[in-house]
Amino acid sequence: MSRPIVELSIDRLVVEGVAPSDAGALRRAVERELARRLAAQAGTGADVPRPAGHVDAGTMAVPVSAGPQRLGVAIAGQVMGGLKR
């Protein structure tokens, strides 16, 4: 059985309150966590998220002390939730 092909492109992600020096680490954390979650979901045979031209992942509040890695994981969770709607 072939693995499903999943393509995800994020054209715009607005995150307020993140230091410019953390932007690269945050981007990498979001990418890693989305890749991990999508691969895990595809690996279980569960339905992969629906095709979507636009996903509004909503808003979320995360403490500034969370750091880019924890914030990236939280953002990925929001995006996955938006894909399932």
C-alpha positions in Angstrom: 0.0 0.0 0.0 1.4 3.4 -0.9 1.7 6.2 1.6 -0.6 9.2 1.0 1.0 12.3 -0.3 0.3 15.3 1.9 1.2 18.8 0.9 0.8 21.7 3.2 1.7 25.3 2.4 1.3 28.0 4.9 1.3 31.3 3.1 0.8 33.5 6.2 1.1 32.8 9.9 0.6 35.8 12.2 2.2 35.5 15.6 2.3 38.5 17.8 4.8 39.0 20.6 7.5 36.7 19.3 11.0 38.2 19.3 12.5 38.4 15.7 15.4 36.3 16.9 13.0 33.5 17.7 11.2 33.6 14.3 13.4 30.9 12.6 13.2 28.5 15.6 9.4 29.0 15.7 9.0 28.3 12.0 11.1 25.1 12.3 9.1 24.0 15.3 5.8 24.4 13.5 7.1 22.6 10.5 8.5 19.7 12.5 5.4 19.2 14.6 3.0 19.4 11.6 5.1 16.9 9.8 5.1 14.6 12.8 1.4 14.8 13.4 0.5 14.3 9.7 2.9 11.3 9.4 1.5 9.8 12.6 -2.1 10.2 11.3 -1.3 8.8 7.9 0.6 5.9 9.5 -2.4 4.8 11.5 -4.7 4.6 8.5 -6.8 7.4 9.8 -8.3 9.8 7.4 -5.8 12.5 6.5 -7.1 16.0 6.9 -9.4 17.3 4.2 -8.2 19.4 1.3 -8.6 23.0 2.2 -7.9 26.2 0.3 -7.9 28.2 3.6 -7.8 27.2 7.2 -8.5 29.6 10.0 -6.8 28.0 13.0 -8.3 30.6 15.3 -6.6 32.4 18.1 -4.7 31.1 21.1 -3.0 32.5 24.1 0.4 31.0 25.1 2.6 32.5 27.8 5.6 34.5 26.5 7.8 32.2 28.6 6.7 29.2 26.4 9.5 29.6 24.0 9.5 28.9 20.3 9.4 25.1 20.6 6.4 24.9 22.8 4.7 27.7 20.9 5.4 25.8 17.6 3.8 22.6 19.0 0.7 24.6 20.1 0.4 26.3 16.7 0.6 22.9 14.9 -2.2 21.6 17.2 -4.4 24.6 16.2 -3.7 24.1 12.5 -4.5 20.4 12.7 -7.7 21.2 14.5 -8.6 23.7 11.7 -7.9 21.0 9.1 -10.4 18.6 10.8 -13.3 21.1 10.7 
